[in-house]
Amino acid sequence: MENEKRKRSLSLIQPTSVATLGNYLGAMKGWPSFQQEYDTIYGVADLHSITIRQDPQQLRRQINELYAMLLAIGLEPEAGIIFIQSQVSAHASLAWILNCYTQFGELSRMTQFKEKSQKHSDNINAGLFTYPCLMAADILLYRSDIVPVGDDQKQHVEICRDIAVRFNNIYGNVFTVPEPYFPKSGKRIMSLANPGAKMSKSDPNPKGTVYITDSPEVIMKKFKSAVTDSEMSVRFAPGKDGVNNLMTIYSAVTGKSFETIESEFANKGYGDFKKAVGEAVVEELRPVREKYNRLLGEKDYLAACQKTGAERARRISDATLNKVMKKVGFIV
Ligand code: AQP
């Protein structure tokens, strides 16, 4: 039995590639800390990932690898639910129902839809457009209280709240209205190669993105070539996107404030600064990468965790879906 008294924390991540430093600092790093006080539900959002065309074999591998990554960052299968979204059919069922309680105009305002439909102009599918309804289903099925996400998902949590309130106004108190939760530092990590754009798993430029699985040498190389500016002073200021991004990363990893970082590098150049940021990131990711590499060899263990995670997720989500179906007027 899940503990009904504790609050719930839920978040998912798409298996569109290997998780990045952006995913890690914006969301994943904080996920294990909720395990003490909350019922935690984390998972691999594979249904979301097919809004962009995926190679089936590669997708299957990426789902398994991302699942292992969730354990490697410190999530414990005994402490909470860790599951794969497509193995729990209530997500797709509730998403359809929520589609019918979401307005075309609301979905048209989603910046992620606008950005992704520009990036993938040959495949602007209906799933890409209704993505927020599936994400709302993910959250509402588990009556989640908080959703720890990066800044780019803020708009999607807001529309989820709107959908929940609308549904509750019609049918009574069915859904918990969730709150987004952002980390103090690192809620939006930018590309190292193009600090005007967010660091993304699917960025085709490998120089811009640090993957959690990158070796120390690769990480150092990426930070050494990070775009900065010609001013040569380490300070957080408008127009210094590259330096601001590196300071944000350094702060999120070390816990140091921007003031402390500025004085630490007051008489030093960008070379020293980039090296320090790279080294801090290498040490932050080292234990995660090592555990991840170990877990990849434990196929039976991972399969068992996936099975249990899906069973536990189904128990909670089926109950919510049943309630929703009754409210709507379906015969359950
Ligand atoms: N650059 C980022 N900075 C901070 N947080 C980020 N997140 C993503 N990018 C950054 C957060 O990571 C969690 C998982 O993201 P997702 O897999 O659900 O999808 P996304 O937001 O679309 O992430 P990507 O890496 O950009 O994936 P692709 O390239 O597939 O679109 C979320 O909480 C997100 O906020």
Boltz pocket constraint, residues with backbone or C-beta under 6 A from the ligand:
constraints:
  - pocket:
      binder: B
      contacts: [[A, 11], [A, 12], [A, 13], [A, 14], [A, 15], [A, 16], [A, 17], [A, 20], [A, 22], [A, 23], [A, 24], [A, 25], [A, 26], [A, 27], [A, 28], [A, 45], [A, 148], [A, 149], [A, 150], [A, 151], [A, 152], [A, 153], [A, 186], [A, 187], [A, 188], [A, 189], [A, 190], [A, 198], [A, 199], [A, 200], [A, 201], [A, 202], [A, 203]]
      max_distance: 6.0
